[in-house]
Amino acid sequence: MAAALRVALCVAGAALSVYALHVEHQAALDPSYRAACDLGPSVSCTRVFSSRWGRGLGLVEPVLGRESALNVPNGAIGLLFYLLQGLLGSRRGRAASATLVVTSVASALASLWLAGVLLYLRDLCLVCLSTYGVNLALLALNLRRWKRLKAE
């Protein structure tokens, strides 16, 4: 059951991340582009993904510059995270479980940070909110796995 749930969450998260990358790319090519998740002036994932907050969690650009190799789209970070979660989720042992928990905590903190950014921007990003939900569900799944492993 937990394995199937992990796969479903990782596939959903990866799909959301790929869509975020698509929206950002299309908006860069055509400033008038509007994604399917743009439902109004204050419900716009295109606006969020195209902002400085859509890359490097909005933290890399002020420190290293917009052109830094580390200033990657948040969708790319998410895609790597879900790939890691999927691959390590099938591994047994403390090292895999600890890595799953640590990366899930990092994703939950990033989700909280980016939720704060949405409040700051006064925007509602449905793709973002869905991603935060996936991240929190993976955190819960990984914590449950860690507790079970510690009890053995």
CORSULDA-V273644 format. One record per backbone hydrogen bond with DSSP energy under -0.5 kcal/mol. CO is the residue of the C=O (numbers start at 1). NH is the residue of the N-H. E is the energy in kcal/mol with one decimal. If there is no record, write none. Layout:
# CORSULDA-V273644
CO|NH|E / CO|NH|E
This chain:
# CORSULDA-V273644
1|5|-2.2 / 2|6|-2.5 / 3|7|-2.3 / 4|8|-2.4 / 5|9|-2.7 / 6|10|-2.9 / 7|11|-2.7 / 8|12|-2.5 / 9|13|-2.9 / 10|14|-2.6 / 11|15|-2.5 / 12|16|-2.5 / 13|17|-2.3 / 14|18|-2.7 / 15|19|-2.3 / 16|20|-2.3 / 17|21|-2.3 / 18|22|-2.4 / 19|23|-2.8 / 20|24|-2.5 / 21|25|-2.5 / 22|26|-2.9 / 23|27|-2.5 / 24|28|-1.8 / 25|29|-1.8 / 26|30|-2.4 / 30|33|-2.6 / 35|38|-1.8 / 37|39|-1.0 / 40|43|-1.2 / 42|124|-2.0 / 43|39|-2.1 / 43|40|-1.4 / 44|48|-1.3 / 45|49|-3.2 / 46|50|-1.9 / 47|51|-0.5 / 48|51|-1.1 / 51|54|-1.7 / 52|55|-1.1 / 54|74|-2.6 / 55|58|-2.8 / 56|59|-2.3 / 56|60|-1.0 / 59|63|-0.6 / 60|63|-0.8 / 60|64|-3.5 / 60|65|-0.8 / 61|65|-1.7 / 65|68|-1.3 / 68|71|-1.5 / 70|72|-1.8 / 72|56|-3.1 / 73|76|-0.8 / 73|77|-1.6 / 74|78|-2.7 / 75|79|-2.4 / 76|80|-2.1 / 77|81|-2.3 / 78|82|-2.8 / 79|83|-2.0 / 80|84|-2.6 / 81|85|-2.7 / 82|86|-2.3 / 83|87|-2.6 / 84|88|-2.9 / 85|89|-1.6 / 86|90|-0.6 / 87|90|-0.8 / 88|91|-1.5 / 93|97|-2.0 / 94|98|-3.2 / 95|99|-2.3 / 96|100|-2.3 / 97|101|-2.2 / 98|102|-2.8 / 99|103|-2.6 / 100|104|-1.9 / 101|105|-2.7 / 102|106|-2.2 / 103|107|-2.2 / 104|108|-2.4 / 105|109|-2.6 / 106|110|-2.4 / 107|111|-2.4 / 108|112|-2.4 / 109|113|-2.5 / 110|114|-2.9 / 111|115|-2.2 / 112|116|-2.0 / 113|117|-1.8 / 114|118|-2.2 / 115|119|-1.9 / 116|120|-2.3 / 117|121|-3.0 / 118|122|-1.0 / 118|123|-2.2 / 123|125|-0.5 / 124|126|-0.7 / 125|129|-2.7 / 126|130|-2.0 / 127|131|-2.2 / 128|132|-2.5 / 129|133|-1.9 / 130|134|-2.1 / 131|135|-2.7 / 132|136|-2.4 / 133|137|-2.2 / 134|138|-2.4 / 135|139|-2.1 / 136|140|-2.3 / 137|141|-2.3 / 138|142|-2.7 / 139|143|-2.6 / 140|144|-2.2 / 141|145|-2.0 / 142|146|-2.3 / 143|147|-2.6 / 144|148|-2.1 / 145|149|-2.2 / 146|150|-2.4 / 147|151|-1.6 / 148|152|-0.7 / 149|152|-0.7
